[in-house]
Amino acid sequence: MNFQLIDRAKENEDKIAIVATEGAFTYQNLLHTSARIATKLLDNVEDLQEQRV
């Protein structure tokens, strides 16, 4: 599955995506964090089959 949002984030990894009181976050930071969250949510299951999280 290919998502335009993820593709664009990968193209702009070093650019600032979010500025918050805690600091600035690049698209690479967001990609890395979202991958970690996805891994935790999936808990070694390939597909949640539309289960609620």
C-alpha positions in Angstrom: 0.0 0.0 0.0 1.4 3.4 -1.0 0.4 6.6 0.7 1.2 10.0 -0.9 1.6 11.6 2.6 4.3 9.1 3.5 6.0 9.4 0.2 6.2 13.2 0.5 7.5 12.9 4.1 10.3 10.6 2.9 11.2 13.1 0.2 11.5 15.8 2.8 13.0 13.9 5.7 15.3 16.7 6.9 12.7 19.5 6.7 10.8 20.7 9.7 7.3 19.3 9.9 6.1 20.5 13.2 7.2 23.3 15.6 5.9 22.9 19.2 6.9 24.2 22.6 9.0 21.0 23.0 11.0 21.9 19.9 11.0 21.3 16.1 10.3 17.9 14.6 11.4 16.8 11.1 9.5 14.5 8.8 12.0 11.8 9.7 11.1 12.2 13.4 7.5 11.8 12.5 8.1 8.7 10.2 10.2 7.1 12.9 7.7 7.7 15.7 4.7 6.6 13.6 6.6 3.4 12.8 7.3 2.7 16.5 3.6 3.3 17.3 2.4 1.0 14.5 4.7 -1.7 15.7 3.3 -1.4 19.3 -0.3 -1.4 18.0 0.2 -4.4 15.8 2.0 -6.4 18.5 3.6 -8.8 16.0 0.3 -9.3 14.1 0.5 -8.4 10.4 -3.1 -7.1 10.1 -5.5 -6.0 12.8 -8.5 -6.8 10.5 -10.2 -3.6 11.4 -10.1 -4.1 15.1 -10.4 -1.0 17.2 -7.2 0.4 18.9 
